């Protein structure tokens, strides 16, 4: 799958899994994220399972997770040019950015 490998970004794969895992665990029932969660019905739970060390990350699983990550950042109008460390950081950055616009 061309164009979905975000390995050149500053955020590590482990952190991406952690962030997406938290998003899936805490926000999958959120009505505002319904379309995103439904579309990423593989990437989000895979990130959760990998973050919880329940499965190993195959190359195909990584592709789904990187694609989900890119869609998530794009939905918030963000790039992977910052070393994202937490979902809270992403939400705060996005919120502050939207206030400025």
Backbone as CSV, one residue per row, in Angstrom:
resi,resn,N_x,N_y,N_z,CA_x,CA_y,CA_z,C_x,C_y,C_z
1,UNK,0.849,-1.180,0.000,0.000,0.000,0.000,0.891,1.238,0.000
2,UNK,0.937,1.890,-1.092,1.807,3.055,-1.237,1.235,4.252,-0.488
3,UNK,2.142,5.037,0.105,1.723,6.272,0.722,1.247,6.177,2.154
4,UNK,1.268,4.976,2.747,0.770,4.885,4.110,1.873,4.622,5.130
5,UNK,3.100,4.492,4.680,4.189,4.224,5.606,4.677,5.542,6.194
6,UNK,4.316,5.778,7.429,4.656,7.025,8.105,5.886,6.839,8.989
7,UNK,6.710,5.879,8.660,7.873,5.572,9.491,8.885,6.704,9.509
8,UNK,8.807,7.611,8.555,9.719,8.754,8.521,9.259,9.882,9.438
9,UNK,8.069,9.746,10.001,7.570,10.749,10.926,8.343,10.685,12.235
10,UNK,8.097,11.631,13.088,8.832,11.728,14.350,8.240,10.877,15.471
11,UNK,7.025,10.417,15.304,6.360,9.637,16.335,6.664,8.157,16.127
12,UNK,7.125,7.498,17.180,7.487,6.084,17.061,6.243,5.224,16.863
13,UNK,6.448,4.055,16.282,5.349,3.117,16.075,4.705,2.740,17.410
14,UNK,5.499,2.534,18.427,4.976,2.166,19.744,4.073,3.267,20.292
15,UNK,4.480,4.519,20.119,3.671,5.637,20.601,2.402,5.774,19.772
16,UNK,2.503,5.567,18.473,1.313,5.597,17.619,0.307,4.564,18.112
17,UNK,0.779,3.355,18.393,-0.115,2.305,18.901,-0.735,2.718,20.228
18,UNK,0.048,3.307,21.096,-0.456,3.741,22.393,-1.545,4.808,22.237
19,UNK,-1.306,5.783,21.372,-2.276,6.860,21.154,-3.553,6.312,20.530
20,UNK,-3.418,5.507,19.493,-4.602,4.952,18.843,-5.340,3.983,19.756
21,UNK,-4.601,3.265,20.584,-5.214,2.364,21.561,-6.070,3.143,22.548
22,UNK,-5.533,4.243,23.054,-6.291,5.088,23.978,-7.516,5.678,23.288
23,UNK,-7.355,6.114,22.056,-8.473,6.654,21.300,-9.573,5.607,21.165
24,UNK,-9.197,4.398,20.789,-10.174,3.324,20.597,-10.821,2.927,21.913
25,UNK,-10.028,2.816,22.962,-10.547,2.398,24.268,-11.513,3.418,24.862
26,UNK,-11.180,4.695,24.734,-11.937,5.729,25.437,-12.942,6.502,24.585
27,UNK,-12.823,6.415,23.266,-13.664,7.260,22.417,-14.414,6.507,21.325
28,UNK,-14.339,5.194,21.299,-14.972,4.470,20.194,-16.493,4.591,20.203
29,UNK,-17.092,4.937,21.329,-18.542,5.130,21.409,-18.952,6.585,21.171
30,UNK,-17.984,7.479,21.022,-18.253,8.899,20.827,-18.933,9.113,19.473
31,UNK,-20.077,9.774,19.497,-20.853,9.986,18.267,-20.082,10.799,17.229
32,UNK,-19.254,11.741,17.684,-18.487,12.571,16.753,-17.409,11.778,16.018
33,UNK,-17.003,10.652,16.575,-15.950,9.832,15.964,-16.500,8.574,15.294
34,UNK,-17.818,8.466,15.219,-18.455,7.249,14.706,-17.918,6.846,13.332
35,UNK,-17.898,7.782,12.383,-17.430,7.458,11.031,-15.965,7.049,11.024
36,UNK,-15.150,7.776,11.787,-13.725,7.455,11.865,-13.514,6.052,12.438
37,UNK,-14.199,5.736,13.512,-14.048,4.430,14.170,-14.533,3.308,13.245
38,UNK,-15.652,3.530,12.593,-16.172,2.505,11.681,-15.236,2.275,10.502
39,UNK,-14.682,3.345,9.947,-13.782,3.206,8.799,-12.484,2.508,9.205
40,UNK,-12.012,2.775,10.406,-10.743,2.225,10.894,-10.978,1.041,11.823
41,UNK,-11.896,0.182,11.408,-12.306,-0.953,12.232,-11.231,-2.029,12.380
42,UNK,-10.160,-1.924,11.640,-9.023,-2.840,11.816,-7.847,-2.138,12.491
43,UNK,-7.517,-0.950,12.026,-6.350,-0.234,12.551,-6.447,0.087,14.028
44,UNK,-7.608,0.522,14.479,-7.749,0.895,15.896,-7.642,-0.313,16.832
45,UNK,-8.418,-1.387,16.598,-8.264,-2.532,17.504,-6.890,-3.209,17.395
46,UNK,-6.291,-3.194,16.204,-4.935,-3.743,16.074,-3.949,-2.955,16.921
47,UNK,-4.063,-1.634,16.887,-3.189,-0.795,17.714,-3.378,-1.128,19.191
48,UNK,-4.623,-1.322,19.600,-4.914,-1.691,20.980,-4.258,-3.021,21.349
49,UNK,-4.417,-4.020,20.503,-3.861,-5.354,20.778,-2.336,-5.339,20.817
50,UNK,-1.732,-4.575,19.934,-0.273,-4.464,19.913,0.209,-3.690,21.134
51,UNK,-0.471,-2.603,21.464,-0.101,-1.811,22.636,-0.205,-2.635,23.922
52,UNK,-1.186,-3.522,23.988,-1.383,-4.370,25.165,-0.493,-5.616,25.143
53,UNK,0.370,-5.714,24.130,1.264,-6.865,23.964,0.514,-8.186,23.851
54,UNK,-0.658,-8.143,23.242,-1.445,-9.362,23.048,-1.144,-10.023,21.713
55,UNK,-0.651,-9.231,20.759,-0.238,-9.758,19.456,1.019,-9.028,19.015
56,UNK,1.764,-9.657,18.121,2.925,-9.013,17.512,2.473,-8.273,16.257
57,UNK,3.192,-7.238,15.919,2.840,-6.416,14.758,3.420,-7.009,13.481
58,UNK,2.563,-7.548,12.639,2.988,-7.996,11.319,3.110,-6.776,10.421
59,UNK,3.715,-6.943,9.265,3.827,-5.825,8.326,2.446,-5.349,7.881
60,UNK,1.523,-6.275,7.680,0.177,-5.887,7.271,-0.530,-5.115,8.387
61,UNK,-0.356,-5.546,9.628,-0.947,-4.817,10.761,-0.365,-3.408,10.834
62,UNK,0.935,-3.281,10.622,1.572,-1.958,10.640,0.984,-1.063,9.562
63,UNK,0.712,-1.613,8.382,0.124,-0.830,7.300,-1.230,-0.264,7.721
64,UNK,-2.065,-1.118,8.321,-3.380,-0.646,8.784,-3.227,0.437,9.844
65,UNK,-2.301,0.247,10.748,-2.108,1.207,11.839,-1.560,2.526,11.305
66,UNK,-0.577,2.482,10.416,-0.044,3.715,9.841,-1.118,4.454,9.037
67,UNK,-1.944,3.717,8.319,-3.027,4.351,7.568,-4.017,5.020,8.530
68,UNK,-4.383,4.340,9.594,-5.292,4.905,10.596,-4.685,6.155,11.208
69,UNK,-3.392,6.110,11.511,-2.681,7.252,12.094,-2.737,8.463,11.159
70,UNK,-2.457,8.234,9.891,-2.480,9.331,8.923,-3.880,9.929,8.786
71,UNK,-4.885,9.087,8.769,-6.260,9.566,8.670,-6.629,10.370,9.911
72,UNK,-6.217,9.888,11.082,-6.496,10.580,12.337,-5.871,11.974,12.341
73,UNK,-4.586,12.043,12.007,-3.918,13.346,11.976,-4.555,14.267,10.940
74,UNK,-4.859,13.737,9.770,-5.467,14.548,8.714,-6.835,15.070,9.140
75,UNK,-7.605,14.249,9.846,-8.929,14.668,10.305,-8.834,15.850,11.264
76,UNK,-7.729,15.923,11.997,-7.513,17.027,12.926,-6.728,18.175,12.291
77,UNK,-6.344,17.999,11.028,-5.574,19.026,10.337,-4.136,19.093,10.811
78,UNK,-3.606,17.962,11.257,-2.250,17.913,11.803,-1.335,17.112,10.893
79,UNK,-0.035,17.297,11.102,0.987,16.570,10.348,1.800,15.713,11.320
80,UNK,2.571,14.806,10.776,3.445,13.991,11.607,4.833,14.614,11.669
81,UNK,4.886,15.947,11.684,6.163,16.646,11.781,6.466,17.063,13.214
82,UNK,5.660,16.568,14.123,5.857,16.780,15.561,5.978,15.395,16.191
83,UNK,6.788,15.283,17.208,6.876,14.007,17.911,5.722,13.938,18.909
84,UNK,4.609,13.392,18.444,3.435,13.275,19.295,3.707,12.253,20.388
85,UNK,3.333,12.597,21.620,3.625,11.716,22.756,2.380,11.156,23.424
86,UNK,1.236,11.826,23.217,0.009,11.354,23.869,-1.215,11.878,23.136
87,UNK,-2.330,11.214,23.369,-3.590,11.663,22.802,-3.967,13.019,23.385
88,UNK,-3.711,13.214,24.652,-3.998,14.491,25.304,-3.233,15.632,24.624
89,UNK,-1.965,15.407,24.313,-1.162,16.423,23.631,-1.770,16.758,22.270
90,UNK,-2.189,15.756,21.538,-2.776,15.967,20.217,-4.058,16.781,20.331
91,UNK,-4.930,16.396,21.265,-6.188,17.114,21.437,-5.948,18.566,21.846
92,UNK,-5.013,18.791,22.763,-4.722,20.160,23.204,-4.148,20.993,22.059
93,UNK,-3.228,20.417,21.311,-2.612,21.122,20.182,-3.679,21.476,19.144
94,UNK,-4.522,20.501,18.822,-5.568,20.724,17.834,-6.557,21.782,18.316
95,UNK,-6.935,21.714,19.578,-7.871,22.691,20.151,-7.284,24.107,20.117
96,UNK,-6.035,24.232,20.535,-5.376,25.548,20.515,-5.223,26.080,19.093
97,UNK,-4.924,25.202,18.182,-4.757,25.590,16.789,-6.080,26.080,16.212
98,UNK,-7.169,25.404,16.568,-8.487,25.813,16.081,-8.926,27.149,16.687
99,UNK,-8.514,27.432,17.905,-8.837,28.716,18.535,-8.140,29.856,17.808
100,UNK,-6.922,29.587,17.330,-6.136,30.618,16.645,-6.651,30.908,15.238
101,UNK,-7.383,29.978,14.660,-7.880,30.150,13.286,-9.239,30.722,13.263
